Amino acid sequence: MKLSLQQQIYFFTLSSCLFFILLVFSTLWSIQVLEVALERERYANKVENHTNILKQFISSEDIYAEDYNTDDWLALERRFSSLLKLTPNLTAQQQTIQNSIESQNKNVLRLFNAINKNKLKNANDSIKKHLRVRLITQLEAIKSDSIQLYTIVQKDINSIVKQQVMIILSVLAFSLFILLYGGFKLSKVFRTSLNEVKLAFSKNRSGSFQKIELSIVSEEFEGIANAFNDMNKELSETTISLESMTKIVAERTKVLEQLSNTDPLTKVANRRALFERGHDEFSRVQRSKNPFAVILLDCDLFKAINDDFGHLFGDEVLKHICKICTEEVRNIDFFARYGGEEFIIILPNSEVNGAVKTAERIQRSLADKSIEFEGKEVPVTLSMGICTLNEKHTNFEQLIKDADSAMYKAKKNGRNRIEVADNELDI
């Protein structure tokens, strides 16, 4: 089944997301497995430490003395027994060692209780010494098992780390391979098809009207090729000279560019042209370090104007605002419709005072040149927010955002005002 270019892009994007999710789940699973292994390591270490403490008590004190207090040792033993009950999830080999430790601990407790029950008053020193050594030997056996358990856990951790790293690297490598392969395939389709279209256009300029023969079939480029071939067929049947055709193409291109950059209602620059010019000016200012300001204007109570006088008059109000602003800005300034009843003025080489003066000129001109509806003057005012470029602005959008905040502050403070972002200036 042949997939269209759009379907291939969707499939490629979906595959990228799925591989990313798979990589995340592999990482989380590896972390969980490693955490279990580390928990076993901590447990084995605690067992060894408790065993050393119990052994130290036996070795450093005379357990046969009449005044020997067994409470401390028994308290440690109870804590040790409690620790053995809190066993983490162990492997079969580790569980065997754990069972041995538990069994030997019970033997230690029984032997210690037997020794301290009557202090073996009637036993000779060799018997007492033997029992003491036997008690220490039991603790040594527990310690040996705990060390063995710790060693096995260490090996398991190393094995788990290697295994999980290999799994993650395998998933990552496979994901990268698929993504690179998919990207290469899509790139090849675009590059080859565009080159073939470009070649056909180049031949058209020389007067050789040839069909586009796509080496890689895709629904989208095939539509372009068909349209181009139909155009070529019509052109080849006419007697239009190359010079005339070039002139027509240039004129139509200019019209299309104007249409794509012009707001159809107000005939000023539209949002697309605004951001294109704004990004260019912002990049230029980043290099030159010249001052740069933006004014965001919003028509006050525009909804009420539409409701009271109708949408057609509302359109005339927007045209009136555009006429006033276009007359009052400098030649190097750029005025555009931002959206709805909002407009933006880009002011290169302008400090905040220059921007404020421009805004004040617009306010005065709007007040002097009123607009009428059926012989009655309708007051039109603007709330304006001004923002000048500073070190916190990393792109043109942030500059607009701060100017927008200042404009809303002007709205909040009573409308028909000028507010400056990040400044106490109040006008």
Disulfide bonds with the S-S distance in Angstrom:
none
